[in-house]
Amino acid sequence: MVTVLATPLVARAMDPAEVAEELQAARLFVEEGAADVNRIQLTQAITDARRIGVDLRIAVVAGGDAQLIADETSAILAEGTVLIFAAGAYGIAGTELDPRRLERALDGSVAALAAGPPETAAQAFVDSLDPVDGGRSLTVIGAGLVVVILLVAIGGYVFEERANAGEPTDRLEEHRSALTEQSRDLASRVLDTADRAVVAARADISAAYQEASAAFARAQSAINEADSKKALDAAARDLAAAEAAYARVRQLLG
């Protein structure tokens, strides 16, 4: 495992197991009470990393030792590259980057990583990574990745904002919460299939992946916007359609 020393903090640290669970589901996690960040820009950095073969997971937490959280979170995930921001400090750990490739990326981004803000620092780190095998172009599949990652990030934010606003946790919100968890699970599986879909380089797989991404987008938007049981029931049907579309992708991949 590759690790990079970062400035330690003594503030309360979030449990790395919780961070790992969030990053397994959505690849981007912002803890309640952490610094305000631009989620769209962080999502773009994650997507840009994916295009060049790097499975980047980013978490912004309220406090703690950023490097320790990165190390322990990475050990739990056992895949990808974890980038943690914690109150002005950063930490990086992972299993996929060659040490020399990581060193070159840090040489080109250490100033931004140290100074922040997280969205600028993360993009600088990704921009400093050397592409592998020339990188991957942003095809239909890449565009689908942007949609999936962004909608999961926004969906989690919408649900969190409702909770923070003190809205009643009635059956409607419980139903929405359950659907949100299902959509996160689906998003994780769709994202994990992306590399195989790219490598396959088949028009039918690309079309099926695009259909699955679009179906997911409809379902997640419906979950976020539903204001009645009837609307959530419709969102559940949209989510089932997205599951069926994803099953088609899996069938084509074999």
Rosetta blueprint (number, residue, H / E / L):
1 M L
2 V E
3 T E
4 V E
5 L L
6 A L
7 T L
8 P L
9 L L
10 V L
11 A L
12 R L
13 A L
14 M L
15 D L
16 P H
17 A H
18 E H
19 V H
20 A H
21 E H
22 E H
23 L H
24 Q H
25 A H
26 A H
27 R L
28 L E
29 F E
30 V E
31 E L
32 E L
33 G L
34 A L
35 A L
36 D L
37 V L
38 N L
39 R H
40 I H
41 Q H
42 L H
43 T H
44 Q H
45 A H
46 I H
47 T H
48 D H
49 A H
50 R H
51 R H
52 I L
53 G L
54 V L
55 D L
56 L E
57 R E
58 I E
59 A E
60 V E
61 V E
62 A L
63 G L
64 G L
65 D L
66 A H
67 Q H
68 L H
69 I H
70 A H
71 D H
72 E H
73 T H
74 S H
75 A H
76 I H
77 L H
78 A L
79 E L
80 G L
81 T E
82 V E
83 L E
84 I E
85 F E
86 A E
87 A L
88 G L
89 A E
90 Y E
91 G E
92 I E
93 A E
94 G E
95 T L
96 E L
97 L L
98 D L
99 P H
100 R H
101 R H
102 L H
103 E H
104 R H
105 A H
106 L H
107 D H
108 G H
109 S H
110 V H
111 A H
112 A H
113 L H
114 A H
115 A H
116 G L
117 P L
118 P H
119 E H
120 T H
121 A H
122 A H
123 Q H
124 A H
125 F H
126 V H
127 D H
128 S L
129 L L
130 D L
131 P L
132 V L
133 D L
134 G L
135 G L
136 R L
137 S L
138 L L
139 T L
140 V H
141 I H
142 G H
143 A H
144 G H
145 L H
146 V H
147 V H
148 V H
149 I H
150 L H
151 L H
152 V H
153 A H
154 I H
155 G H
156 G H
157 Y H
158 V H
159 F H
160 E H
161 E H
162 R H
163 A H
164 N H
165 A L
166 G L
167 E L
168 P L
169 T L
170 D L
171 R H
172 L H
173 E H
174 E H
175 H H
176 R H
177 S H
178 A H
179 L H
180 T H
181 E H
182 Q H
183 S H
184 R H
185 D H
186 L H
187 A H
188 S H
189 R H
190 V H
191 L H
192 D H
193 T H
194 A H
195 D H
196 R H
197 A H
198 V H
199 V H
200 A H
201 A L
202 R L
203 A H
204 D H
205 I H
206 S H
207 A H
208 A H
209 Y H
210 Q H
211 E H
212 A H
213 S H
214 A H
215 A H
216 F H
217 A H
218 R H
219 A H
220 Q H
221 S H
222 A H
223 I H
224 N H
225 E H
226 A L
227 D L
228 S L
229 K H
230 K H
231 A H
232 L H
233 D H
234 A H
235 A H
236 A H
237 R H
238 D H
239 L H
240 A H
241 A H
242 A H
243 E H
244 A H
245 A H
246 Y H
247 A H
248 R H
249 V H
250 R H
251 Q H
252 L H
253 L H
254 G L
